[in-house]
Amino acid sequence: MSWKDLKEKVKRVLHLDEEPWRIAAGMAVGVFISFTPFYGFHTAMALVSALLLRVNAAATLTGSLVVIPPAIPLVWGFCYQVGKVVLERRIEPFYRGGPSGERIMAKLAPLFNWWEWDWARIKVVVVKTKPLLKPLLVGTTVVGALAAVAAYFLTLFMVNKVRLIKARAKLARERSAPEPFSS
């Protein structure tokens, strides 16, 4: 998926005939899900969350696409650093010794080779990723929550703005329409 495709999906969501808060809440839930490190399960998580929280499913699915695959190493690297700061209360320079997004992806890459799995490989993957998981989970939760709050208010504003523009256009059409003949 490209940014252009995402932009089109967001435009469609903004024009949905649904209560604005439900659209905004759905988008916020989806954005939060998009930051989670459970890539591959985002669609299922979005659908289940939309159902359980009774928010707009289309908005939730669209929001879950915000972190697109090419950006994952950067996002996860940033979230990992945020998690380290939260857990250890110290800032570690991103360029010195701390794992970058590419290194995190290299350690997590074996998770995506489903056809080569056996118990020995699973044990190696768990051992290699264990030190990364806690900071990554904490970081994605913090960053995802902040992004979700921003997405809620931005979506709410945009939905209301789109509806205002539509209402003004309708009013302008009604005013400019010729009056029917009356007898």
Secondary structure as GFF3:
##gff-version 3
##sequence-region A 1 183
A	DSSP	alpha_helix	3	14	.	.	.	ID=ss1
A	DSSP	alpha_helix	20	35	.	.	.	ID=ss2
A	DSSP	alpha_helix	42	53	.	.	.	ID=ss3
A	DSSP	alpha_helix	57	63	.	.	.	ID=ss4
A	DSSP	three_ten_helix	69	71	.	.	.	ID=ss5
A	DSSP	alpha_helix	72	88	.	.	.	ID=ss6
A	DSSP	alpha_helix	101	108	.	.	.	ID=ss7
A	DSSP	three_ten_helix	109	112	.	.	.	ID=ss8
A	DSSP	three_ten_helix	114	116	.	.	.	ID=ss9
A	DSSP	alpha_helix	119	176	.	.	.	ID=ss10
###
